[in-house]
Amino acid sequence: MSTQPEIGFWQIMPIATSLLTLVFIYMNARFSIQNKQADLIIHFHKQFDEIQKKRCELLIAQSESASGFASAWSSERLNVEAEIFFDRFWSLQFDEFLAWYEGYLPTSIYIYWVFSRWRELHQPSAGWTICGNTLVSTLKNLNIRWQNNHDTSSKLSAHLTSFLGLMFALKQNAVSAEVEKQLGHFGPSRLRRFGRRLFGAH
């Protein structure tokens, strides 16, 4: 009668060690990505806070100018500062899009930020109107200036096209933001999104 050879401890050990190593690598990768996400969320909040402070400064200067009060800012300076302000704002939006696209910003948070952009694009408020400029008018101008790079092979150019596509898609739909649908269209591929979920970068 033939007997099956028993599997000894020293035969199982290499397999168990390999599995534990893979688990460790996987958990370490998840932890690293989630730490990076947390760092970037804090960074973007700080950047947006700085923009909000600048917006407040501009609104005060604009109000003083409109009321005829003496102001340290001339109308020329106010116009220049307003242009720079909106440039900084849209640059931050693009940075956030890149971070989300690459998996360094959770989709759950980015959805909320994109919804805020949709709301302002359809209901321009006095608080976001500076020197006659709004998010709508500056987005149109941005499209003209930023799309001067026609290098379609450039990864950054492709991201820029996707970002602008997302913003204009939000602008066109006044009834509903449909943020998740739009992110699915202008964001990473399904395969890449699946890979991100495995590593907690969703």
C-alpha positions, 0 to 999 in steps of 0.5 A, spaced: 500 500 500 503 506 497 503 512 502 503 519 500 509 523 503 508 527 509 509 535 507 514 537 513 514 544 516 520 546 512 517 545 506 511 549 508 515 555 511 518 558 504 511 558 501 508 561 508 514 566 508 512 568 501 505 569 502 506 573 508 511 578 504 506 579 499 501 581 504 506 585 508 508 589 501 500 590 499 499 593 506 505 597 506 503 600 499 495 601 501 498 605 508 503 609 503 497 611 498 492 613 504 498 617 507 499 620 501 492 622 500 491 625 507 497 629 506 495 632 499 488 633 502 491 637 508 495 641 502 489 642 498 485 645 504 491 650 505 492 652 498 484 653 498 484 657 504 490 662 502 485 663 495 479 664 500 483 670 504 485 673 497 478 673 495 476 676 501 482 681 500 479 683 493 472 683 494 474 688 500 478 692 495 472 692 490 467 694 494 471 700 497 473 702 489 465 702 488 463 706 494 468 711 492 472 710 498 480 711 498 483 705 497 490 703 496 489 699 490 488 702 483 483 700 478 489 697 474 492 693 480 485 690 482 484 688 475 491 685 475 490 682 482 483 679 479 486 676 473 492 673 477 487 670 483 483 666 477 489 663 474 491 661 481 484 658 482 484 654 476 491 652 477 489 649 484 483 645 480 487 642 475 492 640 481 486 637 484 484 633 478 491 631 477 492 628 484 485 625 483 486 622 477 493 619 479 489 616 485 492 621 490 485 624 492 479 620 494 474 620 489 469 621 495 472 628 497 473 630 490 466 629 488 464 634 493 469 639 490 467 638 483 460 639 485 462 645 488 465 647 482 458 645 478 454 649 483 458 656 482 458 655 474 451 655 474 449 660 479 455 665 479 455 669 486 457 676 488 462 673 492 466 670 486 465 676 481 471 680 481 472 686 476 466 683 472 470 676 472 466 669 474 468 662 474 464 662 467 468 667 464 475 665 466 474 658 464 472 660 457 478 664 457 482 659 460 480 654 455 483 659 450 490 660 453 491 653 456 489 649 450 495 652 446 499 646 447 497 641 441 502 636 443 497 630 444 502 625 445 504 629 452 501 626 458 500 632 461 496 635 455 492 629 455 490 630 463 489 638 461 484 636 455 480 631 460 480 636 466 477 642 461 473 637 458 470 635 465 469 643 467 465 644 460 461 638 461 459 640 468 458 647 465 453 644 460 449 640 464 444 645 468 439 640 471 444 635 475 451 635 476 452 628 475 459 628 478 460 621 478 458 619 471 462 625 468 468 623 473 467 616 470 468 619 463 473 624 464 477 620 469 482 613 469 480 607 465 475 602 469 481 597 469 486 603 473 480 604 477 479 597 479 487 597 481 486 603 485 480 600 489 485 594 491 490 599 494 485 603 497 486 609 492 479 610 490 
